[in-house]
Amino acid sequence: MLQSAGYLEKRISEKVKLVFDFPESPVLVQLNESLFSWVVENLTKNAVDAMGGEGIITYSMGEKGRYCFLDIADTGKGLAKSNFNRIFQPGFTTKERGWGLGLSLAKRIVENYHGGRIFVKQSETGKGTTFRILMRKR
């Protein structure tokens, strides 16, 4: 996870600050590192776009019962509640350019390949969006 973020930090605007709030002891989940890194990269790039290349992205990790969660929160423009589920549909996009495939592929990777769940935890127009990824602990 930190490797993915380090890679991205060098490739995004210096006006975007990445903040990490991780537990001191590791949380173990079974995952394909390459595929999961791509999911984190996609969510991060979307966050940078939503913030217009300026703002804060916070990565928070924790445990709830049998699950581990990763929240990725941005200070971007936010999403209308009516789009919370639609954004994961192939072809849906709020951007002027793009195919609208990133989040649908991220959902398939998390849910079909890893048996987890990804969803919009919360969003407020003009304040930002938080995505949550839930994965079963090992």
N, CA, C and O atoms as CSV, one atom per row, in Angstrom:
chain,resi,resn,atom,element,x,y,z
A,1,MET,N,N,0.820,-1.185,0.000
A,1,MET,CA,C,0.000,0.000,0.000
A,1,MET,C,C,0.864,1.249,0.000
A,1,MET,O,O,0.655,2.153,-0.809
A,2,LEU,N,N,1.831,1.301,0.903
A,2,LEU,CA,C,2.702,2.469,0.962
A,2,LEU,C,C,3.562,2.584,-0.289
A,2,LEU,O,O,3.894,3.692,-0.711
A,3,GLN,N,N,3.930,1.448,-0.888
A,3,GLN,CA,C,4.704,1.492,-2.127
A,3,GLN,C,C,3.888,2.140,-3.234
A,3,GLN,O,O,4.413,2.954,-3.993
A,4,SER,N,N,2.607,1.788,-3.335
A,4,SER,CA,C,1.733,2.378,-4.341
A,4,SER,C,C,1.636,3.880,-4.150
A,4,SER,O,O,1.722,4.648,-5.108
A,5,ALA,N,N,1.455,4.291,-2.898
A,5,ALA,CA,C,1.312,5.713,-2.614
A,5,ALA,C,C,2.613,6.459,-2.898
A,5,ALA,O,O,2.590,7.575,-3.418
A,6,GLY,N,N,3.741,5.848,-2.559
A,6,GLY,CA,C,5.033,6.478,-2.843
A,6,GLY,C,C,5.240,6.668,-4.329
A,6,GLY,O,O,5.751,7.699,-4.766
A,7,TYR,N,N,4.848,5.683,-5.098
A,7,TYR,CA,C,4.925,5.761,-6.560
A,7,TYR,C,C,4.065,6.918,-7.066
A,7,TYR,O,O,4.501,7.707,-7.905
A,8,LEU,N,N,2.845,7.008,-6.550
A,8,LEU,CA,C,1.913,8.045,-6.997
A,8,LEU,C,C,2.340,9.434,-6.558
A,8,LEU,O,O,2.186,10.403,-7.302
A,9,GLU,N,N,2.877,9.528,-5.351
A,9,GLU,CA,C,3.267,10.828,-4.807
A,9,GLU,C,C,4.235,11.554,-5.734
A,9,GLU,O,O,4.213,12.781,-5.826
A,10,LYS,N,N,5.079,10.797,-6.416
A,10,LYS,CA,C,6.058,11.384,-7.337
A,10,LYS,C,C,5.421,11.805,-8.653
A,10,LYS,O,O,6.030,12.546,-9.424
A,11,ARG,N,N,4.212,11.346,-8.918
A,11,ARG,CA,C,3.578,11.572,-10.223
A,11,ARG,C,C,2.362,12.492,-10.187
A,11,ARG,O,O,1.761,12.773,-11.224
A,12,ILE,N,N,2.003,12.961,-8.995
A,12,ILE,CA,C,0.858,13.865,-8.897
A,12,ILE,C,C,1.328,15.254,-8.481
A,12,ILE,O,O,2.478,15.439,-8.084
A,13,SER,N,N,0.450,16.202,-8.574
A,13,SER,CA,C,0.750,17.595,-8.253
A,13,SER,C,C,1.343,17.738,-6.852
A,13,SER,O,O,0.934,17.050,-5.917
A,14,GLU,N,N,2.301,18.632,-6.724
A,14,GLU,CA,C,2.879,18.917,-5.408
A,14,GLU,C,C,1.865,19.598,-4.499
A,14,GLU,O,O,2.082,19.703,-3.292
A,15,LYS,N,N,0.765,20.057,-5.070
A,15,LYS,CA,C,-0.294,20.716,-4.290
A,15,LYS,C,C,-1.256,19.716,-3.666
A,15,LYS,O,O,-2.206,20.097,-2.982
A,16,VAL,N,N,-1.001,18.422,-3.910
A,16,VAL,CA,C,-1.812,17.364,-3.300
A,16,VAL,C,C,-0.985,16.739,-2.178
A,16,VAL,O,O,0.123,16.248,-2.395
A,17,LYS,N,N,-1.553,16.771,-0.983
A,17,LYS,CA,C,-0.877,16.187,0.178
A,17,LYS,C,C,-1.498,14.825,0.463
A,17,LYS,O,O,-2.721,14.696,0.519
A,18,LEU,N,N,-0.652,13.807,0.643
A,18,LEU,CA,C,-1.107,12.462,0.998
A,18,LEU,C,C,-0.875,12.257,2.490
A,18,LEU,O,O,0.234,12.459,2.985
A,19,VAL,N,N,-1.924,11.856,3.206
A,19,VAL,CA,C,-1.865,11.633,4.650
A,19,VAL,C,C,-2.185,10.166,4.917
A,19,VAL,O,O,-3.116,9.612,4.332
A,20,PHE,N,N,-1.406,9.536,5.805
A,20,PHE,CA,C,-1.585,8.116,6.114
A,20,PHE,C,C,-1.914,7.934,7.585
A,20,PHE,O,O,-1.189,8.414,8.456
A,21,ASP,N,N,-3.002,7.243,7.857
A,21,ASP,CA,C,-3.436,6.946,9.213
A,21,ASP,C,C,-3.602,5.429,9.313
A,21,ASP,O,O,-4.698,4.895,9.142
A,22,PHE,N,N,-2.493,4.750,9.594
A,22,PHE,CA,C,-2.470,3.291,9.637
A,22,PHE,C,C,-2.184,2.818,11.062
A,22,PHE,O,O,-1.514,3.514,11.825
A,23,PRO,N,N,-2.689,1.637,11.422
A,23,PRO,CA,C,-2.391,1.086,12.749
A,23,PRO,C,C,-0.906,0.737,12.864
A,23,PRO,O,O,-0.224,0.496,11.868
A,24,GLU,N,N,-0.434,0.719,14.098
A,24,GLU,CA,C,0.976,0.405,14.325
A,24,GLU,C,C,1.310,-1.039,13.964
A,24,GLU,O,O,2.359,-1.304,13.379
A,25,SER,N,N,0.426,-1.969,14.308
A,25,SER,CA,C,0.682,-3.361,13.960
A,25,SER,C,C,-0.012,-3.676,12.642
A,25,SER,O,O,-1.089,-3.149,12.365
A,26,PRO,N,N,0.599,-4.533,11.830
A,26,PRO,CA,C,0.033,-4.824,10.511
A,26,PRO,C,C,-1.312,-5.537,10.586
A,26,PRO,O,O,-1.584,-6.309,11.506
A,27,VAL,N,N,-2.128,-5.256,9.601
A,27,VAL,CA,C,-3.406,-5.936,9.430
A,27,VAL,C,C,-3.230,-6.848,8.224
A,27,VAL,O,O,-2.872,-6.384,7.141
A,28,LEU,N,N,-3.478,-8.132,8.403
A,28,LEU,CA,C,-3.214,-9.092,7.346
A,28,LEU,C,C,-4.481,-9.467,6.589
A,28,LEU,O,O,-5.478,-9.890,7.173
A,29,VAL,N,N,-4.412,-9.299,5.274
A,29,VAL,CA,C,-5.473,-9.743,4.376
A,29,VAL,C,C,-4.797,-10.444,3.211
A,29,VAL,O,O,-3.637,-10.175,2.899
A,30,GLN,N,N,-5.523,-11.333,2.580
A,30,GLN,CA,C,-4.980,-12.022,1.417
A,30,GLN,C,C,-5.362,-11.219,0.182
A,30,GLN,O,O,-6.542,-10.991,-0.088
A,31,LEU,N,N,-4.332,-10.788,-0.572
A,31,LEU,CA,C,-4.625,-10.020,-1.776
A,31,LEU,C,C,-3.528,-10.164,-2.803
A,31,LEU,O,O,-2.401,-10.553,-2.496
A,32,ASN,N,N,-3.886,-9.842,-4.025
A,32,ASN,CA,C,-2.926,-9.775,-5.117
A,32,ASN,C,C,-2.400,-8.352,-5.101
A,32,ASN,O,O,-3.136,-7.410,-5.392
A,33,GLU,N,N,-1.126,-8.193,-4.761
A,33,GLU,CA,C,-0.549,-6.872,-4.559
A,33,GLU,C,C,-0.639,-5.985,-5.803
A,33,GLU,O,O,-0.949,-4.799,-5.697
A,34,SER,N,N,-0.373,-6.551,-6.968
A,34,SER,CA,C,-0.418,-5.763,-8.202
A,34,SER,C,C,-1.825,-5.254,-8.489
A,34,SER,O,O,-2.010,-4.077,-8.801
A,35,LEU,N,N,-2.808,-6.128,-8.385
A,35,LEU,CA,C,-4.186,-5.726,-8.661
A,35,LEU,C,C,-4.690,-4.716,-7.626
A,35,LEU,O,O,-5.340,-3.732,-7.979
A,36,PHE,N,N,-4.388,-4.964,-6.352
A,36,PHE,CA,C,-4.859,-4.066,-5.306
A,36,PHE,C,C,-4.177,-2.705,-5.424
A,36,PHE,O,O,-4.803,-1.674,-5.180
A,37,SER,N,N,-2.910,-2.698,-5.793
A,37,SER,CA,C,-2.198,-1.432,-6.009
A,37,SER,C,C,-2.853,-0.631,-7.126
A,37,SER,O,O,-2.945,0.594,-7.051
A,38,TRP,N,N,-3.306,-1.331,-8.161
A,38,TRP,CA,C,-3.975,-0.639,-9.262
A,38,TRP,C,C,-5.268,0.021,-8.768
A,38,TRP,O,O,-5.585,1.141,-9.169
A,39,VAL,N,N,-6.013,-0.673,-7.895
A,39,VAL,CA,C,-7.248,-0.122,-7.336
A,39,VAL,C,C,-6.933,1.168,-6.566
A,39,VAL,O,O,-7.601,2.184,-6.754
A,40,VAL,N,N,-5.916,1.121,-5.703
A,40,VAL,CA,C,-5.528,2.291,-4.917
A,40,VAL,C,C,-5.085,3.421,-5.853
A,40,VAL,O,O,-5.432,4.582,-5.635
A,41,GLU,N,N,-4.327,3.082,-6.883
A,41,GLU,CA,C,-3.877,4.085,-7.852
A,41,GLU,C,C,-5.069,4.727,-8.556
A,41,GLU,O,O,-5.107,5.947,-8.716
A,42,ASN,N,N,-6.032,3.927,-8.976
A,42,ASN,CA,C,-7.206,4.459,-9.664
A,42,ASN,C,C,-8.005,5.395,-8.760
A,42,ASN,O,O,-8.402,6.479,-9.186
A,43,LEU,N,N,-8.240,4.983,-7.517
A,43,LEU,CA,C,-8.974,5.828,-6.577
A,43,LEU,C,C,-8.207,7.124,-6.296
A,43,LEU,O,O,-8.808,8.188,-6.150
A,44,THR,N,N,-6.883,7.026,-6.221
A,44,THR,CA,C,-6.068,8.208,-5.971
A,44,THR,C,C,-6.112,9.172,-7.153
A,44,THR,O,O,-6.270,10.378,-6.964
A,45,LYS,N,N,-5.975,8.653,-8.359
A,45,LYS,CA,C,-6.038,9.513,-9.548
A,45,LYS,C,C,-7.403,10.184,-9.669
A,45,LYS,O,O,-7.487,11.360,-10.022
A,46,ASN,N,N,-8.470,9.444,-9.377
A,46,ASN,CA,C,-9.806,10.031,-9.399
A,46,ASN,C,C,-9.925,11.146,-8.364
A,46,ASN,O,O,-10.533,12.184,-8.626
A,47,ALA,N,N,-9.342,10.925,-7.186
A,47,ALA,CA,C,-9.377,11.933,-6.127
A,47,ALA,C,C,-8.633,13.196,-6.567
A,47,ALA,O,O,-9.115,14.309,-6.355
A,48,VAL,N,N,-7.463,13.021,-7.178
A,48,VAL,CA,C,-6.683,14.162,-7.664
A,48,VAL,C,C,-7.505,14.944,-8.681
A,48,VAL,O,O,-7.543,16.174,-8.637
A,49,ASP,N,N,-8.160,14.237,-9.596
A,49,ASP,CA,C,-9.016,14.896,-10.590
A,49,ASP,C,C,-10.160,15.650,-9.913
A,49,ASP,O,O,-10.456,16.787,-10.281
A,50,ALA,N,N,-10.800,15.027,-8.930
A,50,ALA,CA,C,-11.941,15.642,-8.241
A,50,ALA,C,C,-11.528,16.895,-7.476
A,50,ALA,O,O,-12.348,17.782,-7.239
A,51,MET,N,N,-10.247,16.965,-7.088
A,51,MET,CA,C,-9.750,18.119,-6.343
A,51,MET,C,C,-9.114,19.167,-7.253
A,51,MET,O,O,-8.631,20.196,-6.780
A,52,GLY,N,N,-9.115,18.906,-8.542
A,52,GLY,CA,C,-8.482,19.850,-9.455
A,52,GLY,C,C,-6.984,19.966,-9.228
A,52,GLY,O,O,-6.394,21.018,-9.471
A,53,GLY,N,N,-6.362,18.875,-8.756
A,53,GLY,CA,C,-4.907,18.857,-8.561
A,53,GLY,C,C,-4.431,19.576,-7.314
A,53,GLY,O,O,-3.243,19.865,-7.177
A,54,GLU,N,N,-5.359,19.869,-6.395
A,54,GLU,CA,C,-4.972,20.579,-5.172
A,54,GLU,C,C,-5.880,20.171,-4.019
A,54,GLU,O,O,-7.099,20.322,-4.103
A,55,GLY,N,N,-5.284,19.646,-2.925
A,55,GLY,CA,C,-6.072,19.238,-1.768
A,55,GLY,C,C,-5.374,18.162,-0.970
A,55,GLY,O,O,-4.156,18.002,-1.047
A,56,ILE,N,N,-6.154,17.428,-0.205
A,56,ILE,CA,C,-5.617,16.399,0.692
A,56,ILE,C,C,-6.320,15.072,0.425
A,56,ILE,O,O,-7.544,15.016,0.308
A,57,ILE,N,N,-5.528,14.003,0.331
A,57,ILE,CA,C,-6.057,12.646,0.242
A,57,ILE,C,C,-5.584,11.914,1.490
A,57,ILE,O,O,-4.388,11.855,1.776
A,58,THR,N,N,-6.540,11.357,2.225
A,58,THR,CA,C,-6.209,10.654,3.458
A,58,THR,C,C,-6.519,9.173,3.296
A,58,THR,O,O,-7.617,8.793,2.890
A,59,TYR,N,N,-5.526,8.340,3.622
A,59,TYR,CA,C,-5.658,6.883,3.587
A,59,TYR,C,C,-5.723,6.417,5.034
A,59,TYR,O,O,-4.773,6.610,5.793
A,60,SER,N,N,-6.836,5.807,5.419
A,60,SER,CA,C,-7.012,5.317,6.790
A,60,SER,C,C,-7.282,3.823,6.746
A,60,SER,O,O,-8.056,3.342,5.918
A,61,MET,N,N,-6.632,3.093,7.648
A,61,MET,CA,C,-6.806,1.653,7.694
A,61,MET,C,C,-7.152,1.249,9.122
A,61,MET,O,O,-6.650,1.827,10.086
A,62,GLY,N,N,-8.009,0.255,9.237
A,62,GLY,CA,C,-8.364,-0.231,10.558
A,62,GLY,C,C,-9.062,-1.574,10.472
A,62,GLY,O,O,-9.150,-2.184,9.407
A,63,GLU,N,N,-9.557,-2.021,11.615
A,63,GLU,CA,C,-10.221,-3.316,11.700
A,63,GLU,C,C,-11.594,-3.156,12.324
A,63,GLU,O,O,-11.790,-2.360,13.242
A,64,LYS,N,N,-12.535,-3.920,11.812
A,64,LYS,CA,C,-13.878,-3.997,12.387
A,64,LYS,C,C,-14.291,-5.455,12.352
A,64,LYS,O,O,-14.643,-5.982,11.296
A,65,GLY,N,N,-14.250,-6.104,13.498
A,65,GLY,CA,C,-14.620,-7.517,13.567
A,65,GLY,C,C,-13.707,-8.363,12.698
A,65,GLY,O,O,-12.485,-8.320,12.843
A,66,ARG,N,N,-14.305,-9.139,11.789
A,66,ARG,CA,C,-13.534,-10.028,10.911
A,66,ARG,C,C,-12.978,-9.307,9.686
A,66,ARG,O,O,-12.369,-9.931,8.818
A,67,TYR,N,N,-13.188,-8.006,9.619
A,67,TYR,CA,C,-12.817,-7.270,8.411
A,67,TYR,C,C,-11.770,-6.203,8.676
A,67,TYR,O,O,-11.646,-5.671,9.779
A,68,CYS,N,N,-11.034,-5.918,7.639
A,68,CYS,CA,C,-10.090,-4.807,7.601
A,68,CYS,C,C,-10.707,-3.783,6.640
A,68,CYS,O,O,-11.322,-4.159,5.642
A,69,PHE,N,N,-10.544,-2.515,6.937
A,69,PHE,CA,C,-11.037,-1.512,6.002
A,69,PHE,C,C,-9.926,-0.558,5.598
A,69,PHE,O,O,-9.005,-0.287,6.368
A,70,LEU,N,N,-10.029,-0.057,4.384
A,70,LEU,CA,C,-9.165,1.000,3.883
A,70,LEU,C,C,-10.094,2.092,3.377
A,70,LEU,O,O,-10.882,1.877,2.456
A,71,ASP,N,N,-9.994,3.266,3.991
A,71,ASP,CA,C,-10.752,4.423,3.534
A,71,ASP,C,C,-9.814,5.338,2.773
A,71,ASP,O,O,-8.694,5.603,3.210
A,72,ILE,N,N,-10.280,5.818,1.633
A,72,ILE,CA,C,-9.533,6.799,0.851
A,72,ILE,C,C,-10.445,8.007,0.712
A,72,ILE,O,O,-11.460,7.962,0.018
A,73,ALA,N,N,-10.063,9.093,1.389
A,73,ALA,CA,C,-10.889,10.294,1.451
A,73,ALA,C,C,-10.179,11.448,0.757
A,73,ALA,O,O,-8.972,11.633,0.910
A,74,ASP,N,N,-10.948,12.225,-0.010
A,74,ASP,CA,C,-10.380,13.403,-0.669
A,74,ASP,C,C,-11.146,14.655,-0.274
A,74,ASP,O,O,-12.233,14.577,0.299
A,75,THR,N,N,-10.575,15.801,-0.584
A,75,THR,CA,C,-11.209,17.091,-0.319
A,75,THR,C,C,-11.705,17.700,-1.628
A,75,THR,O,O,-11.608,18.908,-1.841
A,76,GLY,N,N,-12.231,16.857,-2.489
A,76,GLY,CA,C,-12.672,17.278,-3.820
A,76,GLY,C,C,-14.092,17.794,-3.862
A,76,GLY,O,O,-14.659,18.218,-2.855
A,77,LYS,N,N,-14.649,17.746,-5.062
A,77,LYS,CA,C,-15.970,18.349,-5.295
A,77,LYS,C,C,-17.133,17.518,-4.772
A,77,LYS,O,O,-18.251,18.026,-4.676
A,78,GLY,N,N,-16.900,16.261,-4.432
A,78,GLY,CA,C,-17.958,15.419,-3.886
A,78,GLY,C,C,-18.855,14.834,-4.966
A,78,GLY,O,O,-18.749,15.178,-6.143
A,79,LEU,N,N,-19.730,13.952,-4.543
A,79,LEU,CA,C,-20.660,13.257,-5.442
A,79,LEU,C,C,-22.086,13.433,-4.958
A,79,LEU,O,O,-22.340,13.490,-3.755
A,80,ALA,N,N,-23.016,13.520,-5.900
A,80,ALA,CA,C,-24.428,13.493,-5.550
A,80,ALA,C,C,-24.771,12.089,-5.070
A,80,ALA,O,O,-24.269,11.107,-5.616
A,81,LYS,N,N,-25.609,11.988,-4.069
A,81,LYS,CA,C,-25.993,10.683,-3.516
A,81,LYS,C,C,-26.567,9.759,-4.593
A,81,LYS,O,O,-26.410,8.541,-4.518
A,82,SER,N,N,-27.222,10.336,-5.579
A,82,SER,CA,C,-27.817,9.540,-6.660
A,82,SER,C,C,-26.754,8.833,-7.509
A,82,SER,O,O,-27.074,7.901,-8.247
A,83,ASN,N,N,-25.505,9.266,-7.410
A,83,ASN,CA,C,-24.420,8.657,-8.192
A,83,ASN,C,C,-23.608,7.637,-7.405
A,83,ASN,O,O,-22.703,7.021,-7.968
A,84,PHE,N,N,-23.898,7.439,-6.120
A,84,PHE,CA,C,-23.100,6.542,-5.286
A,84,PHE,C,C,-22.948,5.154,-5.901
A,84,PHE,O,O,-21.843,4.612,-5.913
A,85,ASN,N,N,-24.016,4.575,-6.407
A,85,ASN,CA,C,-23.938,3.242,-7.007
A,85,ASN,C,C,-23.648,3.312,-8.500
A,85,ASN,O,O,-22.993,2.426,-9.048
A,86,ARG,N,N,-24.125,4.344,-9.150
A,86,ARG,CA,C,-23.948,4.477,-10.599
A,86,ARG,C,C,-22.480,4.603,-11.003
A,86,ARG,O,O,-22.107,4.176,-12.096
A,87,ILE,N,N,-21.642,5.183,-10.140
A,87,ILE,CA,C,-20.245,5.399,-10.532
A,87,ILE,C,C,-19.489,4.093,-10.765
A,87,ILE,O,O,-18.437,4.093,-11.404
A,88,PHE,N,N,-20.015,2.986,-10.254
A,88,PHE,CA,C,-19.362,1.689,-10.446
A,88,PHE,C,C,-19.842,0.973,-11.710
A,88,PHE,O,O,-19.354,-0.113,-12.023
A,89,GLN,N,N,-20.782,1.560,-12.430
A,89,GLN,CA,C,-21.286,0.954,-13.662
A,89,GLN,C,C,-20.362,1.288,-14.824
A,89,GLN,O,O,-19.945,2.437,-14.970
A,90,PRO,N,N,-20.033,0.296,-15.657
A,90,PRO,CA,C,-19.177,0.554,-16.817
A,90,PRO,C,C,-19.764,1.660,-17.701
A,90,PRO,O,O,-20.956,1.663,-18.005
A,91,GLY,N,N,-18.914,2.583,-18.098
A,91,GLY,CA,C,-19.336,3.664,-18.985
A,91,GLY,C,C,-19.820,4.914,-18.274
A,91,GLY,O,O,-19.956,5.961,-18.907
A,92,PHE,N,N,-20.085,4.835,-16.964
A,92,PHE,CA,C,-20.529,6.022,-16.242
A,92,PHE,C,C,-19.325,6.867,-15.850
A,92,PHE,O,O,-18.362,6.356,-15.279
A,93,THR,N,N,-19.379,8.146,-16.151
A,93,THR,CA,C,-18.300,9.058,-15.769
A,93,THR,C,C,-18.856,10.443,-15.508
A,93,THR,O,O,-19.861,10.848,-16.092
A,94,THR,N,N,-18.189,11.159,-14.622
A,94,THR,CA,C,-18.535,12.556,-14.378
A,94,THR,C,C,-17.483,13.463,-15.000
A,94,THR,O,O,-17.556,14.686,-14.882
A,95,LYS,N,N,-16.509,12.856,-15.662
A,95,LYS,CA,C,-15.411,13.608,-16.276
A,95,LYS,C,C,-15.725,13.915,-17.735
A,95,LYS,O,O,-16.537,13.245,-18.372
A,96,GLU,N,N,-15.060,14.944,-18.244
A,96,GLU,CA,C,-15.233,15.300,-19.652
A,96,GLU,C,C,-14.567,14.287,-20.572
A,96,GLU,O,O,-15.029,14.037,-21.685
A,97,ARG,N,N,-13.474,13.709,-20.088
A,97,ARG,CA,C,-12.794,12.706,-20.900
A,97,ARG,C,C,-12.679,11.423,-20.074
A,97,ARG,O,O,-12.787,11.453,-18.848
A,98,GLY,N,N,-12.467,10.335,-20.737
A,98,GLY,CA,C,-12.363,9.053,-20.044
A,98,GLY,C,C,-13.488,8.125,-20.473
A,98,GLY,O,O,-14.487,8.549,-21.054
A,99,TRP,N,N,-13.299,6.863,-20.175
A,99,TRP,CA,C,-14.217,5.821,-20.617
A,99,TRP,C,C,-15.199,5.392,-19.539
A,99,TRP,O,O,-16.171,4.695,-19.833
A,100,GLY,N,N,-14.965,5.794,-18.307
A,100,GLY,CA,C,-15.850,5.368,-17.232
A,100,GLY,C,C,-15.685,3.907,-16.885
A,100,GLY,O,O,-16.652,3.232,-16.534
A,101,LEU,N,N,-14.447,3.409,-16.984
A,101,LEU,CA,C,-14.199,1.996,-16.712
A,101,LEU,C,C,-13.397,1.756,-15.432
A,101,LEU,O,O,-13.393,0.644,-14.905
A,102,GLY,N,N,-12.726,2.781,-14.934
A,102,GLY,CA,C,-11.828,2.613,-13.789
A,102,GLY,C,C,-12.509,2.073,-12.551
A,102,GLY,O,O,-12.050,1.087,-11.973
A,103,LEU,N,N,-13.601,2.705,-12.132
A,103,LEU,CA,C,-14.263,2.256,-10.908
A,103,LEU,C,C,-14.992,0.928,-11.094
A,103,LEU,O,O,-15.107,0.152,-10.145
A,104,SER,N,N,-15.487,0.657,-12.307
A,104,SER,CA,C,-16.130,-0.646,-12.518
A,104,SER,C,C,-15.081,-1.758,-12.443
A,104,SER,O,O,-15.352,-2.833,-11.907
A,105,LEU,N,N,-13.902,-1.504,-12.970
A,105,LEU,CA,C,-12.824,-2.489,-12.879
A,105,LEU,C,C,-12.335,-2.617,-11.434
A,105,LEU,O,O,-12.066,-3.726,-10.969
A,106,ALA,N,N,-12.219,-1.502,-10.726
A,106,ALA,CA,C,-11.818,-1.545,-9.311
A,106,ALA,C,C,-12.796,-2.396,-8.510
A,106,ALA,O,O,-12.390,-3.193,-7.664
A,107,LYS,N,N,-14.075,-2.223,-8.779
A,107,LYS,CA,C,-15.111,-3.005,-8.085
A,107,LYS,C,C,-14.954,-4.498,-8.381
A,107,LYS,O,O,-15.053,-5.327,-7.476
A,108,ARG,N,N,-14.711,-4.834,-9.632
A,108,ARG,CA,C,-14.519,-6.253,-9.988
A,108,ARG,C,C,-13.293,-6.832,-9.290
A,108,ARG,O,O,-13.328,-7.964,-8.807
A,109,ILE,N,N,-12.216,-6.063,-9.236
A,109,ILE,CA,C,-10.984,-6.542,-8.591
A,109,ILE,C,C,-11.227,-6.779,-7.105
A,109,ILE,O,O,-10.855,-7.824,-6.571
A,110,VAL,N,N,-11.847,-5.813,-6.441
A,110,VAL,CA,C,-12.084,-5.928,-4.994
A,110,VAL,C,C,-13.109,-7.016,-4.687
A,110,VAL,O,O,-12.883,-7.855,-3.815
A,111,GLU,N,N,-14.232,-7.003,-5.399
A,111,GLU,CA,C,-15.325,-7.895,-5.035
A,111,GLU,C,C,-15.218,-9.288,-5.642
A,111,GLU,O,O,-15.383,-10.281,-4.934
A,112,ASN,N,N,-14.950,-9.378,-6.926
A,112,ASN,CA,C,-14.915,-10.691,-7.574
A,112,ASN,C,C,-13.604,-11.422,-7.341
A,112,ASN,O,O,-13.602,-12.633,-7.121
A,113,TYR,N,N,-12.487,-10.701,-7.384
A,113,TYR,CA,C,-11.191,-11.355,-7.255
A,113,TYR,C,C,-10.792,-11.553,-5.783
A,113,TYR,O,O,-10.251,-12.594,-5.410
A,114,HIS,N,N,-11.072,-10.529,-4.955
A,114,HIS,CA,C,-10.629,-10.581,-3.563
A,114,HIS,C,C,-11.734,-10.914,-2.565
A,114,HIS,O,O,-11.452,-11.092,-1.380
A,115,GLY,N,N,-12.973,-11.001,-3.011
A,115,GLY,CA,C,-14.075,-11.310,-2.098
A,115,GLY,C,C,-14.369,-10.201,-1.110
A,115,GLY,O,O,-14.954,-10.446,-0.056
A,116,GLY,N,N,-13.968,-8.984,-1.440
A,116,GLY,CA,C,-14.204,-7.840,-0.557
A,116,GLY,C,C,-15.390,-7.022,-1.023
A,116,GLY,O,O,-16.255,-7.498,-1.758
A,117,ARG,N,N,-15.405,-5.791,-0.581
A,117,ARG,CA,C,-16.482,-4.878,-0.945
A,117,ARG,C,C,-15.916,-3.474,-1.076
A,117,ARG,O,O,-15.061,-3.083,-0.281
A,118,ILE,N,N,-16.370,-2.704,-2.061
A,118,ILE,CA,C,-15.976,-1.312,-2.229
A,118,ILE,C,C,-17.244,-0.491,-2.416
A,118,ILE,O,O,-18.163,-0.891,-3.130
A,119,PHE,N,N,-17.273,0.665,-1.758
A,119,PHE,CA,C,-18.456,1.514,-1.864
A,119,PHE,C,C,-18.100,2.942,-1.449
A,119,PHE,O,O,-17.041,3.201,-0.877
A,120,VAL,N,N,-19.019,3.855,-1.755
A,120,VAL,CA,C,-18.864,5.232,-1.305
A,120,VAL,C,C,-19.335,5.271,0.139
A,120,VAL,O,O,-20.518,5.069,0.412
A,121,LYS,N,N,-18.430,5.527,1.053
A,121,LYS,CA,C,-18.780,5.585,2.470
A,121,LYS,C,C,-19.547,6.866,2.758
A,121,LYS,O,O,-20.550,6.858,3.472
A,122,GLN,N,N,-19.064,7.961,2.193
A,122,GLN,CA,C,-19.749,9.232,2.356
A,122,GLN,C,C,-19.220,10.233,1.348
A,122,GLN,O,O,-18.085,10.128,0.882
A,123,SER,N,N,-20.053,11.199,1.022
A,123,SER,CA,C,-19.655,12.260,0.114
A,123,SER,C,C,-20.543,13.466,0.363
A,123,SER,O,O,-21.735,13.341,0.642
A,124,GLU,N,N,-19.939,14.618,0.257
A,124,GLU,CA,C,-20.675,15.861,0.414
A,124,GLU,C,C,-20.217,16.819,-0.671
A,124,GLU,O,O,-19.022,17.068,-0.832
A,125,THR,N,N,-21.175,17.352,-1.409
A,125,THR,CA,C,-20.855,18.259,-2.503
A,125,THR,C,C,-20.022,19.425,-1.986
A,125,THR,O,O,-20.383,20.096,-1.019
A,126,GLY,N,N,-18.894,19.646,-2.660
A,126,GLY,CA,C,-17.997,20.739,-2.295
A,126,GLY,C,C,-17.042,20.436,-1.161
A,126,GLY,O,O,-16.186,21.259,-0.838
A,127,LYS,N,N,-17.175,19.249,-0.540
A,127,LYS,CA,C,-16.310,18.926,0.601
A,127,LYS,C,C,-15.473,17.672,0.401
A,127,LYS,O,O,-14.433,17.517,1.040
A,128,GLY,N,N,-15.913,16.775,-0.477
A,128,GLY,CA,C,-15.110,15.587,-0.730
A,128,GLY,C,C,-15.868,14.284,-0.628
A,128,GLY,O,O,-17.061,14.241,-0.324
A,129,THR,N,N,-15.122,13.217,-0.896
A,129,THR,CA,C,-15.684,11.873,-0.962
A,129,THR,C,C,-14.762,10.897,-0.242
A,129,THR,O,O,-13.540,11.043,-0.268
A,130,THR,N,N,-15.359,9.905,0.398
A,130,THR,CA,C,-14.603,8.821,1.024
A,130,THR,C,C,-15.080,7.502,0.446
A,130,THR,O,O,-16.266,7.175,0.506
A,131,PHE,N,N,-14.145,6.750,-0.114
A,131,PHE,CA,C,-14.409,5.388,-0.564
A,131,PHE,C,C,-13.929,4.446,0.525
A,131,PHE,O,O,-12.908,4.698,1.165
A,132,ARG,N,N,-14.672,3.350,0.739
A,132,ARG,CA,C,-14.257,2.333,1.702
A,132,ARG,C,C,-14.100,1.006,0.982
A,132,ARG,O,O,-14.952,0.597,0.193
A,133,ILE,N,N,-12.988,0.342,1.277
A,133,ILE,CA,C,-12.748,-1.028,0.807
A,133,ILE,C,C,-12.725,-1.913,2.041
A,133,ILE,O,O,-11.953,-1.673,2.970
A,134,LEU,N,N,-13.574,-2.939,2.052
A,134,LEU,CA,C,-13.622,-3.913,3.131
A,134,LEU,C,C,-13.059,-5.239,2.629
A,134,LEU,O,O,-13.418,-5.712,1.551
A,135,MET,N,N,-12.176,-5.827,3.421
A,135,MET,CA,C,-11.597,-7.121,3.068
A,135,MET,C,C,-11.603,-7.980,4.329
A,135,MET,O,O,-11.380,-7.494,5.438
A,136,ARG,N,N,-11.862,-9.263,4.128
A,136,ARG,CA,C,-11.846,-10.204,5.249
A,136,ARG,C,C,-10.401,-10.392,5.715
A,136,ARG,O,O,-9.488,-10.569,4.909
A,137,LYS,N,N,-10.218,-10.347,7.054
A,137,LYS,CA,C,-8.878,-10.561,7.620
A,137,LYS,C,C,-8.481,-12.020,7.478
A,137,LYS,O,O,-9.331,-12.907,7.402
A,138,ARG,N,N,-7.169,-12.251,7.443
A,138,ARG,CA,C,-6.650,-13.627,7.384
A,138,ARG,C,C,-6.618,-14.243,8.747
A,138,ARG,O,O,-6.212,-15.396,8.895
